[in-house]
Amino acid sequence: MAIELSCACGHRMRVKDELGGKKIRCPKCAAPIVVQSAAVPVSSHDPATKACPVCGEPILATASKCKHCGEYLSGAPRPAAIAAPPVAPRTSGMAVASLVLGILGAPTCIYGTVFQILAMVFGIIALKQIDASRGQIEGRGMALWGRGLGFVGLGVWVGLLVVLLISGGLSK
């Protein structure tokens, strides 16, 4: 016995009973159709129901969307797609901290080396985060300047320390 079905495009066809419960494609429009097995007949005498043209399941005659397959029926308005709002890139806090510590490290005395080491570390971490964020985190310039100021400032401190050690300025 053959199973009769129709596609959403209006094409009517007959398929073998063995295809019951399987998905086939409409030969006219190539839309996927789930073949309803012959064991679940649609009540033809109940005017309040009809067969879904896509999956063949019984649905209300006034339905605009099939509750079984989720397909919208012809003439039913489809909901508009809602686009996600664009995400504005944020500035890296590590980059800001690196720049601030790099600037503060220059004029301070004993804390200068600590600030400059932290500026270098925060700058390196910020650059890694910025590279991994795929444009979601900004602040590359601040991270580079903070890291650079940290390196230069630490170099100056180490240079001064070497000069003082060589000249014997610390031994007196």
N, C-alpha and C positions, 0 to 999 in steps of 0.2 A: 504494500500500500504506500502511496506517495504522500508526502507532506506538502501542503500548499502554503506559500508565504509570499509576502510582497515587501519590496524595498521601500525606503523613504522616498526614492525617486519615482515611485509609482509602478515599477516593473514587477509583474507577478510571475512566479515560477513554481515548479514542482520539483522536489528533491526526494531522494530515497530515504526510507525510514532509518537506515543505518547512520545517516548524518544527524539524527536527533541529538540535541545537546552540544553539537559542534559548531564552530564558527566557520562560515563560508563568506565568499565575496560575491557581490551582485555582478552578474555578467555585463550589465549595462553601465553602471557608474562605479564599480569596484569598491563600494562601501562595504564594511564588514557587517555581517548579519549572523546572529546566533539562531540556529535552527531549533525551534521548540520541538521537543519530542512529542510524538503522537499520543503519549499516555496522559498529557495534560491538555485536554481540549478546552477551548474557549467557549463559554456559554453563548450560543448564538441566539437564544431566545431572550436574554437579558439585555434590554436596550440601554442600560446604564453603563455597560462595559463594551470595550472593543479590544481587538488584538493590537499590540504595539507593532508598527510596521518594521521595526528593526529586529526586535528579539522575539516577537510573537506572544509575549506574556499578556495576560488580561490586565487592562488598565481602565480607568474611568473614561467614559466617552468624552468628557469635557477636559481631560488632562492635556496639559501643554508640554509635559515632560514625563518620560517613562520612569517609574519608580524602580524598575528592575535593572535597566541598562543605562539609565541616566541620559539618554538621547533626547534632544528637543524634537518635538513633532513639527511637521511642516506648518508654517505660518506662526509659530510661537516665537516671540521675541527672545533672543539670547541675551543674557546679562552682559553688560559692557565690561571689558577687561579693565581692571584698575592697575594703573602703573605705580610702581613703588616710587616714592619721592627720592630724588637724588640725595646721596649722603655727602655732606660737605666734609672735606678733609679737616682733621684737627691737627693742632701743633703739638709736637712731642714735648712732654714735660721734661724729659731727660735732656733734650737739646737746649731748652731754656736754662735748666740748671747748669749745664756744661758751660754755656756762655757766661752766665752770671758768676759762676765760680772762677772761670778763667779771667774775668775782668777784676774781681775782688782779690784774686791771688797776687796780682802784680804789686800793689802798694802796701800790702800787709807784711808784717815782719815774720814772726815765727809761724803764723798760721798760713802763710803764703804757700809753703810747700804742700801742706795738706789740701788747701783749696785747689792747687794746680794738679795734684794727683787725682783728686775727685773730678776735676774738669775733664781730664783725659779719659778717665773710666766712663763717666757719664756720656761723653761725646762718642766714644766707641760703641757703647750700648745703644745710644740713640740712632747712630748710623745703621746698626744692624736692624733695629726695629723699623726704621724708615724704609730700608731696602726690602724687608719682608712684608710690608703692609700693602704693596701694590697700589700706591697712590692715596691710601686712606690716611696716612700720617705725613705731615709736612714738618719742616724745620731743619732740612739738610744743611743750609747755610749756617744756622746757629750752632749746630753740632760740629761742623767743620771748624768754625771760628773758635768755639770753646775748646775743642781738642787742641787746636793749633796754639792758642794762648797758653794752655796748660803745658804743652811741650816746650814752648819758648820760655815761659816763666820758670819752669823747673830747670831748664838748661842754664838760665841766668843764675839761679840760686846755686846750682852745682858748680858753675864757673866761679862764682864769688867764693864759695867754700874752698875750692881748689887753690885759688889765688891767695886766700888767707892762710891756708895750710902751708903753701910753699914759702910765703913771705915770713912765716913765723908769727903772724899777727894773733893767732889763737893761743900761743904758748906763753905769752907774757902775763 
